[in-house]
Amino acid sequence: MNDKIRTESVDHLFDAILTLENKDECYKFFGDACTIKEVLEIAQRLKAAKMLRKGVNYSEITRETGMSTATISRVNRCLEYGDGGYSMILDRLAKKGEKK
């Protein structure tokens, strides 16, 4: 999938995101760049990925997040066959949590 979105515009977007220095700056940028629904959906997908890695079943994830099973299935496919983005982030967050 990486090759499908790799464009100069997306590179510029990711370069911009990498300049964000803290959570407040993230709220400001994503608040301007995305709708509230879009940000919440991305956050829910990350939460679903975390729950799936812990072995939580789809119905429990649906109850807790309100996500459809189709979206949960897509997240699960990405975990199993994707580029490793969810796993990379979840591993880093877990490591960061251990340091606190």
C-alpha positions as CSV (number, residue, x, y, z in Angstrom):
1,M,0.0,0.0,0.0
2,N,2.9,2.3,0.7
3,D,3.5,2.8,-3.0
4,K,-0.1,3.7,-3.7
5,I,0.0,6.8,-1.5
6,R,3.7,7.8,-2.0
7,T,3.4,11.2,-3.8
8,E,5.1,14.5,-3.4
9,S,2.0,15.9,-1.7
10,V,1.9,13.1,0.8
11,D,5.6,13.4,1.5
12,H,5.1,17.1,2.2
13,L,2.2,16.2,4.6
14,F,4.3,13.7,6.5
15,D,7.3,16.2,6.6
16,A,4.8,18.7,8.1
17,I,3.6,16.2,10.7
18,L,7.2,15.3,11.7
19,T,7.7,19.0,12.6
20,L,5.0,18.8,15.3
21,E,6.8,19.0,18.7
22,N,4.1,18.1,21.3
23,K,0.5,17.0,21.8
24,D,-0.8,20.6,21.8
25,E,0.7,21.2,18.3
26,C,-0.9,18.0,17.1
27,Y,-4.3,19.1,18.4
28,K,-3.9,22.5,16.5
29,F,-2.7,20.9,13.3
30,F,-5.2,18.0,13.1
31,G,-8.0,20.3,14.3
32,D,-7.4,22.5,11.3
33,A,-6.5,19.7,8.8
34,C,-9.2,17.1,9.6
35,T,-12.8,17.0,10.8
36,I,-13.4,15.9,14.4
37,K,-14.9,12.7,13.0
38,E,-11.8,11.9,10.9
39,V,-9.4,12.3,13.9
40,L,-11.7,10.3,16.1
41,E,-11.9,7.5,13.5
42,I,-8.1,7.3,13.3
43,A,-7.9,7.2,17.1
44,Q,-10.5,4.4,17.2
45,R,-8.6,2.4,14.6
46,L,-5.5,2.6,16.7
47,K,-7.5,1.6,19.8
48,A,-8.9,-1.4,17.8
49,A,-5.4,-2.4,16.7
50,K,-4.2,-2.4,20.3
51,M,-7.3,-4.4,21.4
52,L,-6.8,-6.9,18.6
53,R,-3.2,-7.5,19.6
54,K,-4.4,-8.3,23.1
55,G,-6.7,-10.9,21.7
56,V,-10.0,-9.0,22.3
57,N,-12.8,-10.3,20.0
58,Y,-14.6,-8.2,17.4
59,S,-17.9,-7.9,19.4
60,E,-16.1,-6.5,22.4
61,I,-14.2,-4.0,20.3
62,T,-17.5,-3.0,18.6
63,R,-19.2,-2.5,22.0
64,E,-16.3,-0.4,23.3
65,T,-15.6,1.7,20.2
66,G,-18.8,1.7,18.2
67,M,-16.8,0.6,15.2
68,S,-18.3,-1.7,12.6
69,T,-16.9,-5.2,12.3
70,A,-15.9,-4.4,8.7
71,T,-13.6,-1.6,9.9
72,I,-12.3,-3.8,12.7
73,S,-11.6,-6.5,10.0
74,R,-9.7,-4.0,7.9
75,V,-7.6,-3.0,10.9
76,N,-6.9,-6.7,11.6
77,R,-5.9,-7.3,8.0
78,C,-3.4,-4.4,8.3
79,L,-2.0,-5.9,11.5
80,E,-1.5,-9.3,9.8
81,Y,-0.6,-8.3,6.3
82,G,0.0,-4.6,6.2
83,D,3.2,-2.5,6.3
84,G,3.7,-2.9,10.0
85,G,2.6,0.6,10.9
86,Y,0.2,-0.3,13.7
87,S,2.7,-2.7,15.2
88,M,5.5,-0.2,15.1
89,I,3.4,2.5,16.8
90,L,2.0,0.1,19.4
91,D,5.4,-1.3,20.2
92,R,6.8,2.3,20.6
93,L,3.9,3.4,22.8
94,A,4.3,0.3,25.0
95,K,8.0,0.9,25.3
96,K,7.3,4.6,26.2
97,G,4.8,3.5,28.8
98,E,7.4,1.2,30.4
99,K,9.8,4.1,30.9
100,K,7.2,6.2,32.8
